[in-house]
Structures are given as structure tokens and as C-alpha cells.
Amino acid sequence: MRTTAPASALTRIMGSPAGRNLGLVLALLILCVVGAATAGDRFVDQDNVLTILRLASVIGVVSIGMTFVVIGGGIDLSVGSIVALASVWATTVATQDMAEDYHWGVMVFTGLMVGTICGLLNGVLIAYGPMAPFIMTLAMMAGARGLAEIISDQRNQLVRSDDFKEAFNGDVLGVPTLVWIFAVVSAAGWVLLNRTTFGRRTIAVGGNANAARLAGIAVKRHTVMLYALLGLACGLAAVMLTARTTTGASTHGGLYELDSIAAVVIGGTLLSGGRGTIVGTVLGVLIFTTLTNVFTLNNLDTSTQAVAKGLIIIAAVLLQQRVARRSDTG
């Protein structure tokens, strides 16, 4: 018994949120060392670091929303298309004319509302349809992207408001505004998941929906709220992406569904639901963004990047399963 105790203790540590996050921090540090060794001053340059954070901020906001949906036992394949639709709708001629007459906040409000409505539609049909999350969000992925192409006529819509661009592309204390938005969303997500009844109910619904229902939780209504929350995150990400690129386009958000799910899985959230952390998701986003940056600086093509990301996802899922089995037997 004494010989197996250390292994059991190590398993418990690595299976805890703190242990998993420590492993992610180490992985991120290793990536940084590799980047510094292979790309030299180009990687450690302050502008490059800010570029990594700026790129991580948009997909990071989507990933925070995805974390809640996955913890709640769901999945969403439509986030990239929702981002595209929200960005297009927020930059139509009618929306921008209204923004010029009143305030550029009209564009922000439009993006947030389009994202939230798409999320609500997903949630209502999944919870009350009832439709499988995979099928419903797959339909939304195709439908939202198609609608974005129709509205924009498959053309990029330029942002005319300089105030809108300056508000989101500026910096505060030397840190880009987009990064601050990601930080605020991450902090709010952590509080919502760990310090509120909503967070506890999300974990309960994802862990065992029937038990949650017997405990008095309105599972269907909560599911709708989770998808609406993710839709809101997509709307905010669309606004951020529109400001960064100064365009609204039906091509925005390409592969966001894969990148966000990958970041959530790498961060330690179980695809079966019931467990996950916001901190882990943030680290997962930073790992993937840093990996992409290192590959880009070393002139590796996108195909190699895709293969590497796929291998990392497989390794993360296998590690999750192994730790879970050891925790159960320990």
C-alpha cells in the first residue's frame, strides 16, 4: 500500500484544476522557449507578444462562451458562422448610417443582438425541439454563413466610423483594448462559473441532466441560457474582429468552431460535460495562438499547423481519459 500511495497522490494533484493548469502553464513556457530558440528576437519582440495577445483575444472571447456550453453538456459548431453574420449585419449600410446619425454604439449593439438571437435560436430548438446539439448547430453553421453571404453579396463591407475603429484599436496602459476586453470577459466568466448559482447549475446540468432536473433545476431553460450566452460572446467577438480588420465579411470566423473547441478541450473541460475551468480555457487559447505564431515565424505552412493542432487535441483527450480512469480507480 505504501508503494502505491505516491502515485495516487500524484494522480490526485494532476487531476485537480490547479494541477491541470500548472501543466498548461509549463506547456506554454516550453512553447515560448521553442519560439525564442527558433525565431530569436522576432518572437520575444514586444510587438510580436502584443500581436499574439491581440489575435488570442477574439477567439478567446468565443472560447469563454464555448466553455459554458461544453461544461453544460452541449456543443456548438456554428460559432464561426455566427461571428461572420454578426460582423456583416453590424456593417451594413443601414446600420452604419444609423450609427452616423446617433452613435457608433449602434454597430456594437447590432453585433451583440445578432449573436444573441442566433444563440437563443440554437438553445430553444435544442432544449425544446428537441434537436441534437450537433445537428442544430450544424444547420446554424450553414444557415448563418449563407445569410451573411446574401446580405453582404459576398463582398467585404468597410467600416466608415473612425471613432468605432479608434475605440477598439487603441490601447490602455500600453495594452491593446482588445486584450483588455478579453481579460474582462475571462474574469467575468470565472466569477460566473465559480461564484454564482448559474455556474453551479451549469456543472450540475452537464454532469447529470436527470439528477439536475430532480434537484429542481429547469434544465431546458438553463440550456437555452447557455447557448444565448455563447451567442452573446460570438456577437462581441464579431465586433472585436470587425474593428481589428475594419471590415464586416462573410468569411470572418473561419474554423472558429474548431479553434474554440480545441482551446476548451486543451484547457481541461470534459467534452462529456460536468467539469471545466475558465483559467484552463484561457491558457488553451494562449497555447494555440502562440503555437500558430511560432509556426508562422518559422515559415511553416498552414497544413503543418493543422496537423500539429490535431495531434495536440488527440493527446489532450487521451490524457483526460487516462487521468479520469486513474482517479476512478484511485
Residue pairs with C-beta under 8 A, 6 or more apart in sequence:
8 330
11 323
11 326
11 327
11 330
12 327
12 330
13 19
14 20
14 23
14 323
15 323
15 324
15 326
15 327
17 268
17 277
17 279
17 280
20 267
20 268
20 277
20 280
21 268
21 277
21 279
21 280
21 283
24 266
24 267
24 268
24 280
24 283
24 284
24 287
25 283
27 287
28 283
28 286
28 287
28 290
31 287
31 290
31 291
31 294
32 43
32 290
34 294
35 43
35 44
35 290
35 293
35 294
35 297
36 43
36 44
38 294
38 297
38 298
39 294
39 297
39 298
42 48
42 297
43 293
43 294
43 297
48 293
48 297
50 175
50 176
50 179
51 293
52 286
52 289
52 290
52 293
53 175
53 176
53 179
53 182
54 176
54 178
54 179
54 244
55 289
55 292
55 293
56 179
56 182
56 285
56 286
56 289
57 176
57 178
57 179
57 181
57 182
57 240
58 178
58 182
58 237
58 240
58 241
58 244
59 237
59 256
59 259
59 260
59 263
59 285
59 289
60 182
60 185
60 186
60 263
60 281
60 282
60 285
61 181
61 182
61 185
61 233
61 236
61 237
61 240
62 79
62 83
62 230
62 233
62 234
62 237
62 256
62 260
63 259
63 260
63 263
63 264
63 281
63 284
63 285
64 185
64 186
64 189
64 233
64 278
64 281
64 282
65 79
65 189
65 229
65 230
65 231
65 232
65 233
65 234
66 76
66 79
66 230
66 233
66 260
66 261
66 263
66 264
66 281
67 189
67 193
67 264
67 267
67 269
67 276
67 277
67 278
67 281
68 189
68 192
68 193
68 202
68 226
68 229
68 230
69 75
69 76
69 226
69 227
69 229
69 230
70 206
70 261
70 264
70 269
70 270
70 271
70 273
70 276
71 193
71 202
71 203
71 206
71 269
71 270
71 273
71 274
71 275
71 276
72 202
72 205
72 206
72 222
72 223
72 226
72 273
73 205
73 206
73 207
73 209
73 272
73 273
73 274
74 126
74 133
74 223
74 226
74 227
74 273
75 133
75 134
75 137
75 261
75 271
76 122
76 133
76 137
76 227
76 230
76 257
77 134
77 137
77 138
77 140
77 141
77 257
78 118
78 122
78 137
78 138
78 140
78 141
78 144
78 257
79 230
79 234
79 253
79 256
79 257
79 260
80 141
80 145
80 252
80 253
80 254
80 255
80 256
80 257
81 140
81 141
81 142
81 143
81 144
81 145
81 148
81 253
82 114
82 115
82 118
82 119
82 140
82 144
82 231
82 234
82 235
82 238
82 253
83 115
83 234
83 237
83 238
83 241
83 252
83 253
83 256
84 144
84 145
84 148
84 238
84 249
84 250
84 251
84 252
84 253
85 114
85 118
85 144
85 145
85 147
85 148
85 151
85 238
85 250
86 110
86 111
86 112
86 114
86 115
86 118
86 234
86 235
86 238
86 239
87 111
87 148
87 238
87 239
87 241
87 242
87 247
87 248
87 249
87 252
87 253
88 148
88 151
88 152
88 157
88 248
88 249
88 250
88 252
89 95
89 110
89 111
89 114
89 148
89 151
89 248
90 107
90 108
90 110
90 111
90 114
90 238
90 239
90 242
90 248
91 107
91 157
91 158
91 159
91 242
91 247
91 248
92 151
92 157
92 248
95 106
95 107
95 110
96 107
96 159
96 160
96 161
98 106
99 105
99 106
99 107
99 161
99 164
100 160
100 161
104 161
104 163
104 164
104 167
107 159
107 161
107 164
107 239
107 242
108 164
108 239
111 235
111 236
111 238
111 239
111 242
112 232
112 235
112 236
112 239
113 235
114 235
114 238
115 231
115 232
115 233
115 234
115 235
115 236
115 237
115 238
116 228
116 231
116 232
116 235
117 231
118 140
118 144
118 231
118 234
119 227
119 228
119 229
119 230
119 231
119 232
119 234
120 224
120 227
120 228
120 231
121 140
122 133
122 136
122 137
122 140
122 227
122 231
123 223
123 224
123 225
123 226
123 227
123 228
124 224
125 131
125 136
126 132
126 133
126 136
126 137
126 223
126 224
126 227
127 219
127 220
127 221
127 223
127 224
128 220
128 224
129 136
141 257
145 250
148 250
149 250
151 250
152 248
152 249
152 250
154 250
155 249
156 247
156 248
156 249
157 247
157 248
157 249
158 246
158 247
159 165
159 242
159 243
159 246
159 247
159 248
164 243
165 243
165 246
167 177
167 243
168 177
168 178
168 181
168 239
168 240
168 243
168 244
169 176
169 177
169 178
169 243
169 244
170 176
170 177
171 177
172 180
178 240
178 243
178 244
181 236
181 240
185 233
185 236
186 278
186 282
189 278
190 278
190 279
192 198
192 199
193 199
193 202
193 203
193 276
193 277
193 278
194 278
198 225
201 212
201 217
201 222
202 222
202 226
203 274
203 275
204 211
204 212
204 215
204 217
205 212
205 217
205 219
205 222
205 223
205 273
206 270
206 272
206 273
206 274
206 275
207 273
207 274
207 275
208 274
209 219
212 219
213 219
234 253
237 253
237 256
238 252
238 253
241 252
241 253
242 248
242 252
245 252
259 288
262 284
262 288
262 309
262 312
262 313
263 281
263 284
263 285
263 287
263 288
264 276
264 281
264 284
265 271
265 284
265 313
265 316
265 317
265 320
266 280
266 283
266 284
266 287
266 288
266 312
266 313
266 316
267 276
267 277
267 279
267 280
267 281
267 282
267 283
267 284
267 285
268 275
268 276
268 277
268 280
268 320
269 275
269 276
269 277
269 280
269 281
270 276
270 320
270 324
271 317
287 312
288 309
288 312
291 305
291 308
291 309
291 312
292 305
295 304
295 305
295 308
